[in-house]
């Protein structure tokens, strides 16, 4: 069983438990992310977990879904609209139950897959390890929007090393995706994990480096926070340029939130 698939399942269960504490009216309130409600957040996660199950069946099963999504997005439809349309008959409780059931099935299927297998997706095919990490990252990142909405504290674990790692690995892709030249070697990254452990990536150095809390770094690479709203220490022009546009998720280039626009709501 892949460790990241176990991490993914634990993240799903933790978020599911938190969602059960929401008041009925909370499900209709808008988060700080594109006016999505908690229902929209769970609907989005469920939509792409369902699509991921098709990817596991192979290219023949997945291709019609990919073509339909490309056509819908090309016609101006949004992810929010697509999820609302597909799960229109579900209230919060119904959606919550279906999402958790599908997510559990997905974590199990990914965990039992050959790590060397490649799965079709909306861009290049992805290896099982990276595919699972991406689903875990989406769950963690979108979950933060709901924690912020109700101003609830969140306990983080060292599971987030999965996100920090994908954040570091997408240094070059962040620039390529924007059709920018990669400005140089990836900076040294040194982070303090929730457990207090130290995590390090890339060649150690003082002229180009990022230091600080691992949660802050994960916020930035998933665009849950602007770099200005964290305590990360960023040194050097390459590191500064990267953190200003960091994006560890697939898709078109997306700009980080403006300073002060994401965080716990009161």
N, C-alpha and C positions, 0 to 999 in steps of 0.2 A: 504494500500500500504506500503510495507516495505521501511523504510527510506534508507536503503543501495541500493535498486533498483533505487530510485530517484537520489542518489549520483552517481550511475553507469551511468545513463542516462546523467546527467550533465557532467560527465567526458568524455563520448563519444562525446557529442556536442562540448565541449571545444576543444578536440583534433581534431575533424573534422574541426572546424573553423581554427585552426592553420595549419593543413595540406593543406588547400586551399591557404595558403600564400607561399607554396613552389614553387620554380622555376621548370620548367620541368626537368632540368638536375639534380636537387636535388634528384629526385625519383630514380635515378640510382647510386647515391653515396653510399658508404659503411659506415655504422655507426660503432661505437666501439664495437658493440655486434655481435660477430661471423660473421662479414662481411655482416650482413643483410643490405639491402637497406630499405628506407622507404616503398617501395612496399612490401618487405618481411614482415616488421613489421605489416602493415595493413592486408596482406594476412594471416599471422599467427593468428591475432586477429579474422578475419572473419572466418577462418577455424574452430576455436574452439567455436565461437559463433554459427555457424551452427550445430556443434556437440552437443552443449549444448541444442539446440532446440530439438534434437532427445532424449536427456536425459529426457527432460520434457514430452516426449510422453510415457516414461516408458522403462522398461528393454527389452521388445520384439523389440521395434524400435531401441534401442540403441546398443544392443548386436552385431549385424553385423558390425556396425561402429567400435566398440571397438576391435573386433576380427581382422578386416582388418588393423587397426592401429598397433596393437601388431605385426601382421605378417610383416607389412612394416618396422617397427622399428627393428624387429628381423633380417630382411634381410639387415639392414644397411642403410635404408632410413632415411633422416632427416626431421624435421618439415618444414624446409625451402623448401626442394624438394617437399614435399607433397602438400604444399600450392601452389607452382608454377605450379604443375601439374593440380591441381583442377581448378585453376583460370587462366589458361594459356591464355585464350581468352580475358582477361580484361586488358585494359590500366589503368593508375593511376586513371583517372576520373571515369571509370566504376567500378573499385574495390572500390573506396571511397564511391560511391553511394550505392553499394550493401552492403558493411560493415555497413554503418550507418543504412540502413533499417532493416537489420537483428538484429543489436544491439538494436535498438528501440523495435523491436518485442520481443526480449529476455528480456529486462528490464521490459516490460509490463507484460509478462507471469510470470516472477519470482515474480514481485511485487504483482500479484494477487494470487499467490500460497499459500497454507497452510504453514505457517512457520515451522510446525512440520513435513512436508512431507520430505522424504528422496529420493534423486535422484541418479541413478546409475552413476558411473564415472569410471575412469581407475584404481583407487585403491578402497578403501572402499567407500560405499555410503556416500553421503554428505547431511546434512540438507540444506534446502533452503537458510537460512541465510548465512551459511558459503559458499555455492556454489556461491551465488550472490557476496559476499565479494571477493571471489577468482577471479571472472570475472572482478570486479572493479579493483582489485590489478594488474591483468595482463595488463589491459588497461593503467593504470597510469604508471606502471613500463616500459613497452615497449614504451610508448609515450616519456619517458625521453630520450630514445636513439635518437629520431629524433630531439628533442630540442637541445641535445648536438651536433648533427651533424652540424646544421647550426648556433650554438652558440647563440641561441635565449634565452632570459630570460623567465622564467616561473613563473606565479603567482600561489601560492598554497593556498588552502582553508582548513578549518577544516574537509573537507571530508576525508582527509588522516588519520583521527583517525581510520577509518576502517582498514587501512593497519598497523598502529601502533599496534592495538589490535590483529590482526592475527599474527603479528610479535612476540608479547609477548606470545601469546597462543601456538606458535610452538617452544618454548624454548626446551621442552623435546623431541619433535619430531625431532628437528635438530640433536640431538645426536643418537636417536634410528635409524633414517634413515641411519646413518653411521655405525651402529652396535657398537656404543660406549656407555659406561655406563654414565647415567646422573650424572654429577659431584656433584650435590647437589640441594638445593632449588633454585628456580628462583630468580635472583637478583631483587632488587628494581629498578624500571624504573621511572624516572621523566623527562618529556619532556615539552618544550614550544611549544604550538600550533602556527600555522600561525596567529591566532587571538590575540595571547598573553596569552591565557589561559594556565593553568598548568594541565597536564595530569599525573596521577600516577597509577602505577600498582605494585602489590605484597607488601610484608611486608617492611615497611620503614627501612632503615639501611644504615650505612656508610661504612661497610666493603666489601659489594658486591653490587655495584650500577652502573647505567648508567644514566647520566644526559646530557641534551643538547637540541638541536633543533630537533623537531619532524620530519622535512623533512630529516635531516641527518640520523635519526634512520630508517626511511622508505627506504632511499637509501641503507642502510646496509642490512636490512633483505630481501630486494628484489634483493640484489647483483648488484645494479646499481652503487655502489661505494665501494671501499675498506675502511675499518674503518679508515685507516691512512689518507684518503683524506677527513675526516670530522672533525668537532670540538667537537665531543662527548667526554665526560669525562667518562672513564671506570675505575672502581676501583674493584680490587679483581680478583683472579685467575679464578673463575667460570665465572664471567662477561667477562673477557678477552678471555677465551676459546670460549665462546658462540659467541661473536662478530666477532671472527676470522673465523667462519664457518656458521654464521646465514643463514638460508634458510627458508623463510615462504611459498614457493611454493611447490607444489607436484612434485613427480618424483624422479629420482635417485639423489644421492648426487651430488651437483655441487659446485665447488670452486669459491669463490669470485674473482673478477678481481684483477690483481696485482696493487699495489699502483701506482697512476699516470697514469693509462691506461684508466680510464673512466672520462669523464667530457666534458665541452664545447670544441668543436674543433674550431680552428681558420682558 
